[in-house]
């Protein structure tokens, strides 16, 4: 009887743990950010932001993006917004995301991109200023700004 009770208890604990993981993966987090950058074949942008999650957690972050391709220009994005999906805890937003973009703009510039890092996705949108033309592939890294 003890063995059967132990198995039942273990199954209940596993079910509770799995339900917490599934529920936690629904953590909604957004990032408000500003970026500026330049490109001449090689593309580099950097900036700062704040990630805020629905559970009240916040984290200041640094953003760095590097890539290469056929690009030329200089741009700035202020008041950008990023929405994360498949987040379990706020630190899941940190790391390097695969990035590919195509852009064309003069004076008023904008971006709309979806980036991925494993199962985590980040949808970015924002408007800004600059002159930007080209296609690039690279990575965007989000790290904690301490």
MARNU-482960 format. One record per atom (N, C-alpha, C): x negated, y negated, z; residue in three letters. Coordinates in pm, whole numbers, padded with zeros to 5 digits, always signed. Atoms other than C-alpha are relative to their C-alpha. Layout:
N
XYZALA;...
***
This chain:
146
-00081+00119+00000UNK;+00000+00000+00000UNK;-00085-00126+00000UNK;+00084+00120-00007UNK;-00282-00244+00082UNK;-00055-00035-00138UNK;+00055+00023+00133UNK;-00431-00200-00266UNK;+00102-00065-00092UNK;-00107+00057+00083UNK;-00098-00274-00433UNK;+00028-00145+00039UNK;-00023+00136-00049UNK;-00045-00583-00215UNK;-00113-00094-00045UNK;+00116+00079+00043UNK;-00396-00705-00300UNK;+00009-00033-00149UNK;-00015+00023+00143UNK;-00329-00665-00674UNK;+00109-00104-00026UNK;-00110+00096+00017UNK;+00002-00854-00647UNK;-00044-00141+00040UNK;+00049+00129-00045UNK;-00163-01134-00450UNK;-00097-00059-00102UNK;+00097+00046+00101UNK;-00445-01156-00707UNK;+00072-00050-00125UNK;-00075+00042+00118UNK;-00194-01177-00994UNK;+00070-00134+00023UNK;-00066+00127-00032UNK;-00002-01457-00820UNK;-00101-00114-00001UNK;+00104+00102-00002UNK;-00325-01651-00758UNK;-00048-00034-00141UNK;+00041+00024+00138UNK;-00431-01609-01123UNK;+00105-00081-00075UNK;-00108+00073+00067UNK;-00091-01729-01245UNK;+00003-00145+00046UNK;+00002+00137-00051UNK;-00108-02036-01019UNK;-00118-00078-00056UNK;+00119+00065+00052UNK;-00461-02116-01133UNK;+00019-00034-00148UNK;-00023+00026+00142UNK;-00367-02082-01503UNK;+00101-00111-00021UNK;-00100+00107+00016UNK;-00062-02303-01459UNK;-00061-00136+00034UNK;+00066+00126-00033UNK;-00281-02570-01295UNK;-00092-00044-00114UNK;+00089+00032+00111UNK;-00532-02553-01582UNK;+00081-00052-00119UNK;-00084+00044+00111UNK;-00257-02582-01845UNK;+00057-00138+00028UNK;-00055+00129-00037UNK;-00096-02872-01660UNK;-00109-00106-00003UNK;+00110+00097-00005UNK;-00435-03042-01611UNK;-00046-00038-00140UNK;+00041+00031+00137UNK;-00511-03019-01986UNK;+00089-00107-00061UNK;-00091+00104+00048UNK;-00220-03258-02031UNK;-00036-00136+00055UNK;+00041+00128-00057UNK;-00412-03537-01854UNK;-00013-00102-00113UNK;+00005+00104+00103UNK;-00355-03851-02059UNK;-00101-00106+00039UNK;+00103+00101-00024UNK;-00654-04081-02085UNK;-00013-00090-00123UNK;+00022+00095+00108UNK;-00707-04395-02293UNK;-00128-00078+00028UNK;+00121+00079-00014UNK;-01014-04606-02355UNK;+00022-00133-00070UNK;+00003+00135+00058UNK;-01021-04982-02412UNK;-00148-00030-00024UNK;+00142+00018+00032UNK;-01345-05078-02586UNK;-00025-00117-00093UNK;+00051+00098+00096UNK;-01547-05334-02779UNK;-00128+00058-00058UNK;+00117-00052+00070UNK;-01812-05240-03038UNK;-00054-00106-00095UNK;+00059+00081+00107UNK;-02054-05423-03262UNK;-00110+00082-00063UNK;+00102-00080+00067UNK;-02293-05288-03519UNK;-00040-00055-00134UNK;+00054+00038+00129UNK;-02481-05311-03842UNK;-00031+00127-00079UNK;+00039-00115+00083UNK;-02566-05084-04132UNK;-00070-00045-00127UNK;+00068+00007+00128UNK;-02808-05066-04419UNK;-00051+00142-00022UNK;+00020-00145+00016UNK;-02799-04699-04521UNK;+00017+00069+00135UNK;-00013-00052-00135UNK;-02845-04618-04150UNK;+00102-00087+00073UNK;-00104+00075-00069UNK;-02547-04719-03936UNK;-00017+00014+00151UNK;+00011-00002-00145UNK;-02566-04815-03567UNK;+00104-00094+00060UNK;-00093+00085-00075UNK;-02293-04945-03337UNK;-00017+00031+00148UNK;+00005-00022-00144UNK;-02288-04991-02962UNK;+00103-00089+00066UNK;-00098+00079-00071UNK;-02048-05119-02705UNK;+00030+00058+00137UNK;-00042-00041-00134UNK;-01873-05073-02374UNK;+00150+00016+00003UNK;-00143-00019-00015UNK;-01534-04963-02257UNK;+00035+00048+00139UNK;-00052-00054-00125UNK;-01318-04843-01972UNK;+00101+00108-00034UNK;-00094-00110+00016UNK;-01144-04505-01967UNK;+00093-00002+00121UNK;-00101-00001-00105UNK;-00820-04499-01767UNK;+00091+00121-00024UNK;-00087-00117+00011UNK;-00621-04182-01697UNK;+00129-00022+00078UNK;-00132+00014-00062UNK;-00256-04148-01597UNK;-00002+00035+00148UNK;+00007-00037-00142UNK;-00364-03995-01263UNK;-00070-00106+00084UNK;+00058+00111-00074UNK;-00527-04328-01167UNK;-00151-00009-00005UNK;+00146+00004+00009UNK;-00892-04241-01237UNK;-00043-00099-00108UNK;+00059+00087+00101UNK;-01105-04497-01422UNK;-00150+00022-00003UNK;+00144-00015+00013UNK;-01460-04489-01553UNK;-00049-00098-00107UNK;+00065+00087+00098UNK;-01677-04753-01724UNK;-00090+00086-00087UNK;+00079-00080+00092UNK;-01846-04614-02034UNK;-00081-00087-00096UNK;+00080+00058+00107UNK;-02117-04701-02287UNK;+00027+00083-00125UNK;-00028-00066+00126UNK;-02061-04618-02652UNK;-00116-00027-00096UNK;+00108+00011+00100UNK;-02338-04551-02908UNK;+00039+00085-00119UNK;-00031-00075+00121UNK;-02284-04445-03266UNK;-00116-00014-00097UNK;+00108-00003+00098UNK;-02550-04343-03516UNK;+00045+00084-00118UNK;-00034-00079+00118UNK;-02508-04221-03870UNK;-00077-00045-00121UNK;+00067+00033+00125UNK;-02630-04228-04222UNK;+00095+00020-00116UNK;-00084-00012+00119UNK;-02482-04258-04567UNK;-00022-00120-00089UNK;+00006+00116+00088UNK;-02411-04526-04822UNK;+00077-00113+00065UNK;-00068+00106-00073UNK;-02333-04823-04601UNK;-00081-00129-00004UNK;+00064+00130-00014UNK;-02407-05193-04573UNK;+00100-00092+00070UNK;-00088+00096-00063UNK;-02268-05457-04343UNK;-00028-00024+00147UNK;+00007+00035-00141UNK;-02218-05597-03998UNK;+00144-00019+00046UNK;-00139+00010-00045UNK;-01902-05571-03790UNK;+00009-00004+00152UNK;-00028+00006-00143UNK;-01747-05621-03449UNK;+00146+00037+00020UNK;-00137-00036-00037UNK;-01437-05466-03292UNK;+00020-00039+00145UNK;-00036+00040-00135UNK;-01277-05623-02988UNK;+00136+00060+00033UNK;-00129-00053-00046UNK;-00991-05478-02784UNK;+00044+00125-00074UNK;-00033-00128+00062UNK;-01009-05136-02948UNK;+00066+00093+00101UNK;-00068-00097-00084UNK;-00802-04849-02814UNK;-00033+00140-00048UNK;+00023-00141+00030UNK;-00890-04480-02798UNK;+00091+00086+00086UNK;-00085-00094-00073UNK;-00655-04198-02700UNK;-00062+00139-00006UNK;+00059-00133-00011UNK;-00800-03868-02579UNK;+00109+00106+00010UNK;-00091-00113-00018UNK;-00629-03530-02604UNK;-00079+00120+00049UNK;+00057-00123-00056UNK;-00696-03194-02436UNK;-00103-00030+00110UNK;+00085+00037-00113UNK;-00848-03354-02125UNK;+00048+00071+00126UNK;-00032-00063-00129UNK;-00862-03164-01796UNK;-00040-00093+00113UNK;+00048+00096-00100UNK;-01070-03415-01596UNK;-00066-00115-00075UNK;+00048+00121+00067UNK;-01194-03765-01672UNK;-00140+00018-00061UNK;+00136-00018+00054UNK;-01555-03650-01727UNK;+00000+00077-00132UNK;-00008-00067+00129UNK;-01434-03444-02027UNK;-00015-00098-00117UNK;+00012+00098+00109UNK;-01441-03769-02228UNK;-00146-00026-00036UNK;+00142+00026+00024UNK;-01822-03788-02199UNK;-00057+00100-00099UNK;+00068-00089+00095UNK;-02043-03644-02473UNK;-00004-00061-00138UNK;+00015+00045+00138UNK;-02106-03668-02846UNK;+00110+00057-00086UNK;-00111-00035+00088UNK;-01819-03663-03093UNK;-00047-00005-00145UNK;+00030+00002+00143UNK;-01849-03576-03464UNK;+00078-00115-00061UNK;-00061+00120+00055UNK;-01775-03884-03672UNK;-00027-00009-00149UNK;+00013+00031+00142UNK;-01714-03958-04039UNK;+00095-00114-00029UNK;-00091+00110+00031UNK;-01575-04281-04174UNK;-00029-00059-00137UNK;+00010+00077+00124UNK;-01512-04481-04486UNK;+00058-00137+00034UNK;-00047+00133-00037UNK;-01476-04856-04456UNK;-00022-00099-00112UNK;+00014+00113+00092UNK;-01424-05166-04664UNK;+00072-00116+00064UNK;-00063+00116-00061UNK;-01359-05506-04519UNK;-00087-00122-00010UNK;+00071+00127+00002UNK;-01455-05870-04533UNK;+00075-00095+00092UNK;-00052+00092-00100UNK;-01398-06124-04254UNK;+00082+00076+00104UNK;-00078-00081-00094UNK;-01118-05922-04089UNK;-00030+00146-00030UNK;+00037-00139+00018UNK;-01226-05562-04039UNK;+00084+00084+00094UNK;-00076-00087-00089UNK;-01058-05262-03880UNK;-00050+00142-00007UNK;+00037-00140-00001UNK;-01101-04900-03790UNK;+00117+00084+00048UNK;-00093-00102-00047UNK;-00883-04594-03747UNK;-00069+00132-00028UNK;+00077-00123+00015UNK;-01065-04267-03685UNK;+00047+00103+00100UNK;-00020-00108-00095UNK;-01016-03930-03524UNK;-00132+00073+00010UNK;+00127-00064-00026UNK;-01328-03781-03365UNK;+00024+00125+00084UNK;-00016-00121-00079UNK;-01377-03437-03212UNK;-00129+00038+00071UNK;+00111-00055-00080UNK;-01598-03280-02947UNK;+00055+00129+00061UNK;-00059-00125-00047UNK;-01509-02913-02904UNK;+00151-00009-00011UNK;-00145+00007+00002UNK;-01143-02906-02807UNK;+00053-00141+00025UNK;-00043+00136-00031UNK;-01133-03273-02705UNK;+00001-00082-00129UNK;-00011+00090+00115UNK;-01013-03521-02969UNK;+00015-00143+00050UNK;-00009+00141-00031UNK;-01035-03898-02968UNK;+00047-00075-00123UNK;-00054+00081+00109UNK;-00819-04119-03189UNK;-00030-00147+00032UNK;+00041+00140-00020UNK;-00967-04471-03225UNK;+00075-00092-00095UNK;-00055+00103+00086UNK;-00804-04784-03356UNK;-00043-00136+00054UNK;+00041+00134-00042UNK;-00905-05148-03349UNK;-00013-00093-00117UNK;+00016+00103+00102UNK;-00935-05470-03540UNK;-00114-00092+00042UNK;+00112+00087-00033UNK;-01226-05707-03563UNK;-00040-00086-00117UNK;+00052+00088+00104UNK;-01445-05919-03786UNK;-00128+00058-00055UNK;+00126-00040+00057UNK;-01729-05857-04023UNK;+00011+00030-00147UNK;+00007-00045+00138UNK;-01836-05739-04364UNK;-00053+00141+00005UNK;+00031-00141-00016UNK;-01847-05366-04402UNK;+00039+00073-00127UNK;-00030-00077+00119UNK;-01866-05136-04702UNK;-00081+00128+00004UNK;+00076-00123+00011UNK;-01956-04770-04726UNK;+00067+00121+00059UNK;-00042-00129-00053UNK;-01923-04411-04617UNK;-00115+00051+00086UNK;+00106-00051-00086UNK;-02113-04263-04323UNK;+00047+00123+00077UNK;-00025-00118-00083UNK;-02139-03942-04124UNK;-00101-00004+00113UNK;+00091+00003-00114UNK;-02286-03918-03777UNK;+00071+00043+00127UNK;-00058-00034-00129UNK;-02200-03898-03411UNK;+00019-00122+00086UNK;-00025+00107-00096UNK;-02057-04120-03143UNK;-00012+00061+00140UNK;+00023-00051-00135UNK;-02175-04069-02785UNK;+00061-00094+00102UNK;-00058+00074-00111UNK;-01978-04179-02480UNK;-00070+00049+00126UNK;+00068-00034-00125UNK;-02174-04190-02154UNK;+00051-00094+00110UNK;-00046+00081-00112UNK;-02093-04320-01807UNK;-00090-00122+00013UNK;+00072+00125-00019UNK;-02194-04682-01753UNK;-00004-00028+00151UNK;+00010+00013-00146UNK;-02319-04688-01394UNK;-00047-00136+00042UNK;
***
